[in-house]
Amino acid sequence: MSEKNIAIGVLSFNTEKYILKVLEDLKVLKYPIVIIDDSSKDNSLEVVKSFKKENPDIHCEIIENKSNKGAGQSCRELIKHCKDAGHKYMVKVDGDDQFDIEDIKKIILKLETEKYDFIKSNRFWSGGITGDIPKIRYFGNLIATQFLHFATGSNKIYDPLNGLFGIKTEIYNSLNDKKYPKRYGYPFYITSQAILNDYPSLQINNRIKYSDQESNIKPLKLLFSLIRLTLFFNRKKYQLKKVNYKLHKSLFYEVVFRFFLFIELLLIVRFILGYFTTIPVFQTNIAGWGILIVIFASLTVFIYSVSFNLENKYRKDYISIDE
């Protein structure tokens, strides 16, 4: 594969202390580097410009955001820029030096085979984290993983907020302008979109080091963004099942699941009215309504698991794990 087919996209925002080390590591790979500076308040942009000037033999492009657009929007701009420049794939890297250059090399080597359209990373394995990951980030990723499984119908993918990935640049056409997160949760969006688009995908184990890097993530905003994205992709998944005959059986069980879920919610409302109010008509056989709630809850979970397992079996044909 020619160098033109792969470019490395680097997000930079207030990375003055780290960006030069990142670029020095990347330049030995001999692939085009595109850096987007998201209106940094420190000297990050000056460091990047100095690197470009001192390395005229390196294909290095700089995009300057005149105002802070957020990591999500900046990543989208990187993908668009690489696509317009004729690059088939982009490897997305952060400028804060948390990623291991060997993992970046691995993603490039896998993309060079042209077997995969999406390669994502997973830090949650025995050697994946150096230093102390903030607890809010650790538990946030655990929650995000469960959301991803619900949104995509696959339980093979983990760590959907990991910012190191390689993607076919044509995915830009699927980055919905209204739903795509401008700041938080964009790796979740890109992962979900790639899986639901049936991109041949690979998950690798990567290493992330935590030291004194500052995080700009707002936990509550990220949570609300993930909930919104999960519901969006779950609806999209449901629509895609309608037009894919291989998923019609899963669709049938999902329809049944939604019906039972609706009945379950009605039973819960009926139980609450009987238990917490004194309205006579709702005071009859409260224990019986409680038993019905348990029975329908069990059936609802069982039916959902059947639908999920059928879809998960289908997704396994498109998702590989690099051990």
ABEGO torsion letter per residue (X at the ends): XBAAABBBBBBBBGAAAAAAAAAAAAAAAGBBBBBBBBGBABAAAAAAAAAAAABAABBBBBBBBABBAEAAAAAAAAAAAAAAAGBABBBBBBAAGABBAAAAAAAAAAAAAGABABBBBBABBAAABBEBBBAAAAAAAAAAAAAAAAAAGBAABBGAABABBBBBAAAAAABBAAABBAABGAAAAAAAAAAAAGBBBBBBBBBBBBBABBBABBAAAAAAAAAAAAAAAAAAAAAAAAABAAAAAAAAAAAAAAAAAAAAAAAAAAAAAAAABABAAAABGAAAAAAAAAAAAAAAAAAAAAAAAAAAAAAAAABBBBX
